[in-house]
C-alpha cells in the first residue's frame, strides 16, 4: 500500500499528491508526465478517515 503525505498548500487548504501513473491510466497525464488539460474533481467526506474523489466532466472554468 502506497502512502501519501498530507501537505499544507496555503492558509486555506491542504493537499495529497496522486501518483502520475494512476492519473496516466485515466488519461489525465500525458506520456511526458504533464497534466493534459484542466480537470476538476469533487471530493466528499464519506466516513471517519475516508474520502471519495470523483472526476467531474463538462465543467467550464
MITIKE-753242 format. One line per field, with one value per residue: residue in three letters; residue number from 0; x, y, z of N, C-alpha, C, O, CB in turn. Coordinates in steps of 0.1 Angstrom, whole numbers. Atoms other than C-alpha are relative to their C-alpha. Glycine has a CB too. Layout:
BEGIN
aa	(ALA ...);
i	(NUM ...);
neast	(X ...);
nnorth	(Y ...);
nup	(Z ...);
caeast	(X ...);
canorth	(Y ...);
caup	(Z ...);
ceast	(X ...);
cnorth	(Y ...);
cup	(Z ...);
oeast	(X ...);
onorth	(Y ...);
oup	(Z ...);
cbeast	(X ...);
cbnorth	(Y ...);
cbup	(Z ...);
//
This chain:
BEGIN
aa	(UNK UNK UNK UNK UNK UNK UNK UNK UNK UNK UNK UNK UNK UNK UNK UNK UNK UNK UNK UNK UNK UNK UNK UNK UNK UNK UNK UNK UNK UNK UNK UNK UNK UNK UNK UNK UNK UNK UNK UNK UNK UNK UNK UNK UNK UNK UNK UNK UNK UNK UNK UNK UNK UNK UNK UNK UNK UNK UNK UNK UNK);
i	(0 1 2 3 4 5 6 7 8 9 10 11 12 13 14 15 16 17 18 19 20 21 22 23 24 25 26 27 28 29 30 31 32 33 34 35 36 37 38 39 40 41 42 43 44 45 46 47 48 49 50 51 52 53 54 55 56 57 58 59 60);
neast	(8 -7 5 -2 -1 9 -9 6 -2 0 6 14 2 -11 2 -6 -4 4 -10 2 4 14 6 -2 10 12 -2 -2 -14 -5 -11 -11 3 6 14 5 12 5 9 6 4 9 -5 10 -3 10 0 -12 -12 3 5 2 -5 7 -3 12 -1 9 -1 -8 -5);
nnorth	(-12 -13 -11 -13 -10 -12 -12 -13 -7 -15 -2 6 14 10 8 13 2 12 6 -4 13 2 -10 3 11 -7 -10 -14 -4 5 9 -7 -3 -14 0 -2 -8 -3 10 -3 11 -2 7 1 8 11 5 -3 5 5 -10 4 -10 3 -8 -6 -4 -10 -13 -11 -9);
nup	(0 1 -9 5 -12 0 0 -1 13 -3 -13 0 6 -1 12 1 14 7 8 15 7 -1 8 14 3 3 11 -6 2 13 -1 -6 -14 -1 -1 13 -1 -13 -5 -13 -8 -11 -11 -10 -12 -1 -14 -7 6 13 10 13 10 12 11 4 14 5 -7 6 -11);
caeast	(0 14 12 8 17 -9 8 0 -7 -17 -35 -69 -61 -40 -34 -24 -5 -18 6 12 9 -26 -35 -20 -43 -72 -58 -52 -15 3 33 57 41 25 -11 -31 -57 -78 -96 -119 -127 -155 -141 -165 -160 -177 -168 -142 -109 -125 -130 -142 -126 -146 -136 -162 -167 -182 -170 -160 -137);
canorth	(0 34 62 98 127 154 188 224 242 277 292 277 243 212 186 150 141 114 90 102 65 63 96 85 54 78 100 130 130 126 103 130 132 166 172 171 200 211 187 191 167 165 155 142 131 97 85 88 87 81 105 99 116 118 132 157 161 190 218 251 272);
caup	(0 -11 15 5 29 36 28 36 3 16 45 35 20 22 -5 -12 -43 -67 -84 -121 -132 -119 -135 -168 -168 -167 -195 -172 -177 -210 -218 -206 -172 -178 -168 -200 -199 -170 -148 -118 -90 -65 -31 -5 31 34 69 96 78 44 14 -21 -51 -83 -117 -129 -167 -185 -162 -178 -157);
ceast	(9 -6 4 -1 -10 10 -8 2 0 -8 -14 -1 12 -2 8 3 -5 11 -3 -4 -15 -8 1 -10 -13 0 1 14 6 13 12 -2 -6 -15 -6 -14 -3 -10 -5 -5 -10 6 -10 4 -11 -2 12 12 -2 -6 -2 3 -6 3 -13 2 -9 0 8 5 -5);
cnorth	(12 10 13 10 12 12 13 7 15 1 -6 -14 -8 -9 -13 -3 -14 -5 3 -13 -2 10 -2 -11 7 10 14 5 -6 -9 7 3 13 -1 5 8 3 -10 4 -13 5 -9 0 -8 -10 -5 4 -5 -4 12 -7 11 -4 10 6 4 11 13 10 9 15);
cup	(0 10 -6 12 -3 1 1 -14 2 13 1 -4 2 -12 2 -14 -5 -9 -15 -8 0 -8 -15 -5 -4 -11 5 -1 -12 2 7 15 3 0 -13 1 14 4 14 7 11 11 11 12 2 14 7 -8 -15 -9 -13 -10 -13 -11 -5 -15 -3 8 -8 10 -2);
oeast	(17 -18 14 -10 -10 18 -19 13 8 -9 -19 -12 23 -13 17 -5 -7 17 -14 -12 -21 -18 -8 -15 -21 -10 -1 16 2 17 21 7 -6 -21 -2 -24 5 -19 2 -10 -9 7 -15 11 -23 -13 21 13 7 -16 5 -1 -5 1 -23 11 -19 -9 19 -3 -2);
onorth	(14 10 15 9 17 13 14 8 22 -9 -8 -20 -3 -9 -15 -1 -23 3 1 -12 -6 7 1 -10 2 17 23 17 -18 -11 0 9 18 -9 15 1 2 -14 10 -22 16 -21 11 -19 -7 -7 10 -17 -10 18 -17 22 -16 22 -2 12 13 21 7 14 23);
oup	(9 12 -11 20 -14 10 -4 -18 -4 20 12 -3 4 -18 10 -23 3 -16 -20 -18 -10 -14 -23 -16 -12 -15 -3 1 -15 14 12 21 15 -7 -19 4 23 -4 21 0 16 10 15 10 3 18 1 -10 -21 -5 -16 -8 -18 -9 -8 -17 3 6 -12 19 6);
cbeast	(-10 0 7 -10 14 -10 9 6 -12 -7 -2 -9 -4 0 5 -9 15 -13 2 12 8 -4 6 15 -1 -5 -12 -5 9 4 4 3 12 4 -5 -2 -11 -6 7 -12 12 -15 14 -13 1 5 -2 -1 7 -9 10 -15 16 -16 8 -5 -3 -13 6 -10 15);
cbnorth	(0 5 -2 3 5 0 0 8 -4 8 15 9 1 -8 6 -12 0 2 -15 6 -11 1 14 -5 -10 7 -1 0 -5 12 -5 13 -2 9 10 -13 -8 15 -14 10 -7 -3 6 -6 10 -11 -16 -5 -11 -12 12 -5 0 -1 -7 12 -12 -5 -3 7 1);
cbup	(12 -14 14 -11 2 12 -13 12 -9 -12 2 -9 -14 13 -12 7 -2 -7 2 -5 5 15 4 -2 11 13 -9 14 13 -10 -13 -8 8 -12 12 -8 -7 0 1 -2 6 -3 5 -6 13 -9 -1 14 7 0 -1 -2 -1 3 -11 9 -9 -1 14 -11 -1);
//
